[in-house]
């Protein structure tokens, strides 16, 4: 294989065995204090700094709390350290957001190291009992070609799986007129290659160089590239690994047929199901032990996992061997300059591509996990935290009740403040353009419209065509500002330059981490409200 960033057998979800994680330094992030096993009070570990703040507000001086993911770090990508695992071992209570918000390694560290007598709560799911409102993770299918990803359907409980288990989806062979590649493109231009037919498929090492790894009940987006027109057949199998030392269990196999720049009739599949638009996932169905294709022709946002594939009429399931995926002639694209995509060929070489629907590492479940962007949901979180701490520390029941009541009043005031700031923005300017899909609850709760996502890519020098496309996008949206999370602003040079050229502001909007200016949840939502009003309102008349 030519030069490219390939990481053999690196899981898509980044899962690692807890207590075997390397001690990594994360630039720009301040390490949180460690739990003191000899100290007073209930010892609590949370996955994020935002959740740690909620616990502090409710627990007060009766708890000591530390987050796994430090301030300024991204919970979607953070890799835990041995120090994090140590904190989990000492914890009496653990809170995660879950709904596949956190990097899978963070969840694995919790599940593998928490004591049997400790309490663990996944706030996103459990907060529904306290009237939290959950919305589906909806993605706009707006491309001319198919989006093709991977999915694990079902929790695999009947096979002994837990949320820390993994499913290996492996390419075991390929046939076609050229080479086939499947890869993830990161937000800042790096690539992780998961299928590369140019170097063969090695059964001797368990196909480890051509393996995707996903948690149960998750799916991810991918880019697919084909170096020549014609019909391709990719042999796939799925295996469930309930725990790192367990022997994988086979959960399906089949062949994916792809018609690249040729009519689907050339594929030679009898009575094929032709997929040429919408969103499809090659799906390992743990309940049936089969590989299938789950297709959403017009819209995305899948059915709840309690009723997979059947709750909405627009979701269809097909046997993998019956499907022909169409890659149209319009999918031809030039290999960009730079080392990240060199594995596809020399810069300027034309390849057929099914583009990745969402730029960056994007493993997720069926619901939007960013519930706290609606302050009403944070109020449900606080009540759940109160009752969990009370159960673990009954002597503190009155204390937790009083602190929670005061905090709920503070949250109600913050909720009203956000609504008042948004209401002050003219209705025709209440559009939200952000870097990624973290603000659906904010829009849903307060009357904004998500107009789109803009993903900066400063790791690769953009071409003139790239800059022209970005300029046209910002002009056509006709909104006065785009919003970047503060921890990404310094790395978003292309977007900020183009925004400046077309007179579009670049404003801050906090997502799921704090910084030196914002250190509490209430400060965060008020800062976001101020930024929205300031940046979306018309300039005052002189």
C-alpha positions in Angstrom: 0.0 0.0 0.0 1.3 3.5 -0.8 1.9 6.0 1.9 -1.1 6.9 4.1 -2.1 6.9 7.7 -3.1 3.4 8.4 -3.6 2.0 11.9 -4.0 -1.7 11.8 -6.9 -3.1 13.8 -7.6 0.2 15.4 -11.3 0.1 16.4 -13.6 2.6 14.9 -15.0 3.3 18.3 -11.5 3.4 19.9 -12.3 0.7 22.5 -9.3 -0.4 24.6 -9.0 -2.7 27.6 -9.2 -0.7 30.8 -6.1 -0.7 33.0 -4.1 -1.4 29.9 -4.4 2.1 28.5 -1.2 4.1 27.9 -0.6 7.2 30.0 -1.0 9.9 27.3 -0.5 13.7 27.7 -3.3 15.7 26.1 -2.0 19.1 24.9 -3.9 22.0 26.2 -5.9 20.1 28.8 -5.5 20.4 32.5 -5.5 17.2 34.4 -8.3 17.0 36.9 -7.6 16.3 40.6 -7.6 12.7 41.6 -10.0 11.1 44.0 -8.7 10.8 47.5 -9.4 7.3 48.8 -8.8 8.5 52.4 -10.8 11.7 52.1 -14.2 12.4 53.5 -17.5 12.3 51.5 -18.9 10.3 48.8 -16.4 9.6 46.0 -17.9 10.3 42.5 -16.4 10.0 39.1 -18.1 11.4 36.0 -17.2 11.1 32.3 -17.1 14.8 31.5 -16.5 18.1 33.3 -20.1 19.2 32.6 -21.5 16.3 34.5 -18.9 16.8 37.2 -20.3 20.4 37.7 -23.9 19.1 37.9 -22.8 16.6 40.6 -21.0 19.4 42.5 -24.0 21.6 42.4 -26.2 18.9 43.9 -23.7 17.2 46.2 -22.0 20.2 47.6 -19.4 19.5 50.3 -20.7 15.9 50.9 -19.0 14.7 47.7 -15.7 14.8 46.0 -16.0 14.4 42.3 -13.6 14.2 39.4 -14.2 13.8 35.6 -12.4 11.3 33.4 -12.3 13.6 30.4 -10.4 16.8 31.4 -11.3 20.4 30.7 -10.9 21.3 27.0 -10.8 17.7 25.8 -13.4 16.1 23.5 -15.4 13.3 25.1 -16.0 11.8 21.7 -12.3 11.1 21.2 -10.6 11.1 24.6 -8.5 8.1 25.5 -8.4 7.3 29.2 -5.1 7.0 31.2 -4.1 4.8 34.0 -4.8 7.7 36.4 -8.4 7.7 35.1 -8.8 4.0 35.7 -7.4 4.5 39.3 -10.1 7.1 40.0 -12.8 4.7 38.8 -11.5 2.0 41.1 -11.9 4.4 44.1 -15.3 5.7 43.1 -18.5 5.0 45.1 -20.7 6.4 42.3 -20.1 6.9 38.6 -22.1 9.0 36.1 -21.8 8.8 32.4 -24.0 10.6 29.8 -23.8 7.6 27.5 -26.2 7.3 24.5 -22.8 6.8 22.8 -21.6 10.3 23.5 -18.3 9.3 25.1 -15.4 7.6 23.4 -15.9 3.8 23.8 -12.7 3.5 25.8 -14.1 5.8 28.4 -17.1 3.6 28.9 -14.9 0.5 28.9 -12.7 2.0 31.6 -15.8 2.6 33.8 -17.3 -0.8 33.3 -14.1 -2.7 33.8 -12.8 -0.9 36.9 -15.8 0.2 38.9 -16.3 -1.9 42.1 -19.2 -4.3 42.2 -20.8 -2.4 45.1 -20.5 1.0 43.4 -23.5 2.7 41.7 -23.4 3.5 38.0 -25.9 5.7 36.2 -26.2 6.5 32.5 -27.9 9.9 32.6 -29.2 10.3 29.1 -31.3 7.1 29.2 -32.3 7.3 32.9 -33.3 11.0 32.8 -36.4 10.1 30.7 -38.0 9.0 34.0 -37.6 12.6 35.2 -39.3 14.1 32.1 -36.2 14.7 30.0 -37.1 15.0 26.3 -35.1 12.9 23.9 -35.0 13.6 20.2 -33.7 11.3 17.5 -30.3 11.9 15.9 -31.5 13.2 12.5 -29.1 13.6 9.6 -30.0 15.4 6.4 -29.6 13.1 3.4 -28.8 15.8 0.9 -26.1 14.2 -1.3 -26.8 12.9 -4.8 -25.2 9.6 -4.1 -25.8 7.0 -1.3 -24.3 7.4 2.1 -23.0 3.9 3.1 -22.0 3.2 6.7 -21.8 0.4 9.2 -24.2 -0.5 12.0 -24.6 -3.0 14.8 -28.3 -3.6 15.5 -29.4 -4.9 18.9 -27.6 -5.1 22.3 -26.6 -8.7 22.0 -27.7 -9.5 25.6 -28.8 -13.0 24.6 -25.3 -13.6 23.4 -23.7 -12.3 26.7 -22.8 -8.9 25.3 -22.6 -5.7 27.5 -22.2 -2.1 26.5 -18.4 -2.7 26.7 -18.6 -5.5 24.1 -17.5 -5.0 20.5 -18.5 -6.3 17.1 -15.8 -6.9 14.5 -16.9 -6.3 10.9 -14.2 -7.8 8.7 -13.6 -7.7 5.0 -12.3 -11.1 4.0 -12.0 -10.8 0.2 -12.7 -8.5 -2.7 -13.1 -8.9 -6.5 -13.3 -6.1 -9.1 -11.6 -4.2 -11.8 -9.7 -2.0 -9.4 -9.0 -1.5 -5.7 -11.6 -0.8 -3.0 -11.0 1.3 0.1 -13.1 2.2 3.1 -11.9 4.8 5.4 -12.8 7.6 7.9 -11.8 11.2 7.3 -11.2 13.1 10.5 -12.4 16.7 11.0 -8.9 18.0 10.5 -8.0 15.9 7.5 -6.4 12.8 8.9 -7.5 9.4 7.6 -7.9 6.0 9.1 -8.1 3.2 6.5 -10.2 0.1 7.4 -10.4 -1.7 4.1 -7.6 -1.7 1.5 -7.9 -4.4 -1.1 -4.5 -3.5 -2.7 -2.5 -5.5 -0.1 -4.8 -8.5 0.0 -6.8 -10.1 2.8 -4.8 -12.2 5.3 -6.7 -15.0 7.1 -3.6 -15.9 9.0 -3.8 -12.8 11.1 -7.5 -12.8 11.4 -8.0 -10.1 8.8 -6.9 -7.6 11.4 -5.8 -5.0 8.7 -9.3 -5.0 7.2 -11.4 -4.9 10.4 -13.9 -2.3 11.7 -14.8 -2.4 15.4 -18.1 -1.0 16.7 -19.8 -1.1 20.1 -23.2 -2.8 20.2 -26.2 -0.6 19.1 -24.0 1.8 17.2 -23.3 3.0 13.7 -20.7 5.0 11.9 -20.2 6.7 8.6 -17.5 5.9 6.1 -16.0 7.1 2.8 -15.7 4.4 0.1 -13.4 4.8 -2.9 -13.0 2.6 -6.1 -10.1 3.1 -8.5 -11.8 1.9 -11.7 -15.3 1.6 -13.1 -17.0 -1.9 -13.0 -18.6 -4.3 -10.6 -17.0 -5.0 -7.2 -17.9 -7.8 -4.7 -16.7 -7.4 -1.1 -16.9 -10.4 1.2 -17.8 -9.4 4.7 -18.3 -11.2 8.0 -19.3 -10.0 11.5 -18.2 -11.4 14.9 -19.2 -10.4 18.4 -16.4 -10.2 21.1 -18.2 -10.0 24.4 -15.0 -9.2 26.3 -11.3 -8.7 25.3 -10.3 -12.2 26.2 -13.4 -14.0 24.8 -13.4 -16.0 21.6 -15.5 -14.0 19.0 -18.9 -15.4 18.1 -19.9 -15.4 14.4 -22.9 -13.2 13.8 -23.3 -13.2 10.0 -21.5 -13.1 6.6 -22.3 -12.1 3.1 -21.2 -10.3 0.0 -21.7 -6.6 -0.8 -22.0 -5.9 -4.5 -21.2 -2.4 -5.9 -21.8 -1.2 -9.4 -19.3 1.6 -10.0 -20.0 3.8 -13.0 -21.9 1.0 -14.7 -25.6 0.1 -14.8 -26.7 -2.1 -11.8 -27.9 -4.7 -14.3 -24.2 -5.4 -15.0 -23.8 -6.7 -11.4 -25.4 -10.1 -12.3 -27.6 -10.2 -9.2 -31.0 -11.8 -9.7 -33.9 -9.4 -8.9 -31.5 -7.0 -7.1 -32.4 -4.3 -4.6 -30.8 -1.3 -6.1 -29.6 1.4 -3.7 -28.6 4.7 -5.3 -29.7 7.4 -2.8 -30.4 7.9 0.9 -28.6 6.5 3.8 -27.7 2.8 4.1 -25.8 0.8 6.6 -24.2 -2.6 6.3 -25.7 -4.0 9.5 -24.7 -6.8 11.8 -28.1 -7.9 13.4 -27.2 -9.5 16.7 -30.7 -10.8 17.2 -30.8 -12.8 14.0 -27.1 -13.5 13.4 -27.2 -12.1 9.9 -25.6 -9.4 7.9 -28.1 -7.1 6.2 -28.5 -3.7 4.7 -30.6 -1.2 6.5 -31.7 1.6 4.1 -33.5 4.9 4.7 -34.4 6.2 1.2 -35.4 9.7 2.0 -34.7 10.6 5.6 -32.3 9.7 8.4 -32.8 9.2 12.1 -33.4 5.6 12.8 -36.0 3.7 14.8 -35.4 3.1 18.5 -33.3 0.1 19.1 -36.2 -1.5 21.1 -37.9 -2.0 17.8 -35.1 -1.9 15.3 -35.9 -1.3 11.7 -39.7 -1.4 12.0 -40.9 1.7 13.8 -40.9 3.9 10.7 -42.1 2.9 7.3 -39.2 4.7 5.6 -36.6 2.2 7.1 -36.2 -0.9 5.0 -34.0 -4.0 5.6 -32.6 -6.2 2.9 -30.4 -9.3 2.8 -26.9 -8.2 2.0 -26.5 -10.6 -0.9 -29.7 -9.1 -2.6 -28.3 -5.6 -2.7 -26.5 -3.7 -5.4 -25.1 -0.4 -4.3 -24.8 2.1 -7.2 -21.8 4.5 -7.4 -22.7 7.0 -10.1 -20.4 8.4 -12.7 -20.9 11.8 -11.1 -19.0 10.5 -8.1 -15.6 10.9 -9.8 -13.3 13.0 -7.6 -9.7 13.9 -7.7 -7.4 12.6 -5.0 -6.4 15.7 -2.9 -2.9 16.8 -2.3 -1.2 15.9 0.9 -0.2 12.6 2.6 -3.5 11.8 4.2 -5.1 10.5 1.0 -1.9 9.2 -0.7 -3.1 5.6 -0.3 -5.7 6.3 -3.0 -3.1 7.3 -5.6 -1.2 10.3 -6.7 -2.8 13.8 -6.2 -5.1 14.5 -9.1 -5.9 10.9 -9.8 -9.6 10.3 -10.4 -11.4 7.8 -8.2 -15.1 7.0 -7.8 -16.2 7.9 -4.3 -19.1 7.5 -1.9 -18.4 10.3 0.4 -18.6 10.1 4.2 -21.9 11.6 5.3 -20.5 13.3 8.4 -16.9 14.5 8.5 -14.9 13.3 11.4 -15.2 10.3 13.7 -18.9 9.8 14.1 -19.9 6.7 15.9 -23.3 7.2 17.5 -26.6 5.7 18.5 -30.2 6.4 17.6 -30.8 9.4 19.9 -29.0 12.7 20.0 -26.9 12.4 23.2 -26.4 16.2 23.8 -29.4 16.5 26.0 -28.0 19.3 28.2 -28.3 21.9 25.4 -32.0 22.0 26.5 -31.9 23.3 30.1 -35.0 21.4 30.9 -33.1 18.2 30.4 -30.3 19.4 32.7 -33.0 19.9 35.3 -33.9 16.2 34.9 -30.2 15.3 35.1 -30.0 17.2 38.5 -33.0 15.3 39.9 -31.6 12.0 38.9 -28.2 12.9 40.4 -30.0 13.9 43.6 -31.8 10.6 44.0 -28.7 8.6 43.1 -26.6 10.4 45.7 -29.3 10.0 48.2 -29.5 6.3 47.6 -25.7 6.0 48.1 -25.6 8.3 51.1 -29.0 8.3 52.9 -27.7 10.4 55.7 -27.3 13.3 53.2 -30.9 13.1 51.9 -32.0 16.5 53.3 -28.8 18.1 52.1 -29.2 16.8 48.6 -32.9 17.8 48.6 -32.1 21.4 49.6 -29.1 21.9 47.2 -31.1 20.5 44.3 -34.1 22.7 45.0 -31.8 25.8 45.0 -30.1 24.5 41.8 -33.3 23.9 40.0 -34.3 27.5 40.7 -31.0 28.6 39.2 -31.6 26.4 36.1 -35.1 27.6 35.6 -33.8 31.2 35.6 -31.1 30.2 33.1 -33.7 28.5 30.9 -35.8 31.6 30.8 -32.8 33.7 30.1 -31.9 31.6 27.0 -35.4 31.8 25.7 -35.5 35.6 26.2 -32.3 36.0 24.3 -33.5 33.9 21.4 -36.8 35.6 21.3 -35.0 38.9 20.9 -33.5 37.7 17.6 -35.7 38.4 14.5 -37.4 35.2 13.4 -35.8 35.3 9.9 -32.3 35.3 11.5 -32.7 32.4 13.9 -30.5 30.1 11.9 -27.8 28.0 13.4 -24.7 26.9 11.4 -22.1 25.0 13.5 -19.2 22.7 13.1 -21.1 19.5 13.9 -24.4 18.1 15.1 -24.2 19.0 18.8 -26.9 21.6 19.0 -30.1 19.9 17.9 -31.6 20.2 21.4 -30.7 23.9 21.6 -32.6 24.5 18.3 -35.5 22.3 19.3 -36.0 23.8 22.7 -35.7 27.5 22.0 -37.0 28.0 18.4 -33.9 28.0 16.3 -33.4 26.3 12.9 -30.3 24.2 12.2 -29.3 25.5 8.8 -26.3 23.3 8.4 -23.0 22.1 9.7 -19.6 23.4 8.6 -16.6 21.2 9.2 -13.2 23.1 9.0 -10.2 21.1 7.7 -7.1 23.0 8.4 -4.9 19.9 8.4 -5.0 19.8 4.6 -4.3 23.0 2.6 -7.6 23.7 0.7 -7.6 24.1 -3.0 -9.0 27.2 -4.7 -12.1 25.1 -5.7 -12.6 24.2 -2.0 -12.4 27.8 -1.0 -14.9 28.8 -3.7 -17.4 26.1 -2.6 -17.1 27.2 1.0 -17.6 30.9 0.1 -20.7 30.1 -2.0 -22.1 28.0 0.9 -21.8 30.8 3.4 -23.3 33.3 1.0 -26.2 31.1 0.1 -27.2 30.5 3.7 -27.7 34.3 4.2 -27.1 34.2 7.9 -24.8 36.7 9.7 -22.7 34.2 11.7 -21.4 30.7 12.0 -20.6 29.2 15.3 -17.5 27.3 16.5 -16.9 25.6 19.8 -14.1 27.5 21.5 -11.8 24.5 21.7 -11.9 24.3 17.8 -11.5 27.9 16.9 -7.7 28.0 16.9 -7.7 25.1 14.4 -10.3 26.5 12.0 -8.2 28.8 9.9 -9.9 28.1 6.5 -13.4 28.7 7.8 -12.5 31.8 9.7 -10.6 33.3 6.7 -13.5 32.7 4.3 -16.0 33.9 6.8 -14.0 37.1 7.1 -13.9 37.5 3.3 -17.7 37.2 2.9 -18.5 39.3 6.0 -19.8 36.4 8.1 -19.0 36.5 11.8 -17.4 33.5 13.6 -18.8 33.3 17.0 -18.4 31.0 20.0 -20.9 28.3 21.1 -20.0 25.9 23.8 -20.8 22.2 23.2 -19.7 19.7 25.8 -16.6 21.1 27.4 -15.5 24.1 29.5 -12.5 26.4 29.3 -10.9 29.2 31.3 -13.8 31.5 30.6 -16.7 29.1 31.3 -16.4 26.7 34.2 -20.0 25.8 35.1 -23.0 24.6 33.2 -25.1 27.7 34.0 -22.2 30.0 32.8 -22.1 27.9 29.6 -25.8 28.2 28.7 -25.9 31.9 29.5 -22.7 32.5 27.4 -24.3 30.6 24.5 -27.5 32.7 24.8 -25.5 35.9 24.8 -23.5 34.8 21.8 -26.6 33.8 19.8 -28.3 37.1 20.4 -25.2 39.2 19.8 -24.2 37.4 16.6 -27.6 36.8 15.0 -29.3 40.1 15.8 -29.1 43.0 13.3 -26.4 45.6 14.0 -27.9 48.6 16.0 -28.9 51.5 13.8 -26.4 54.4 14.3 
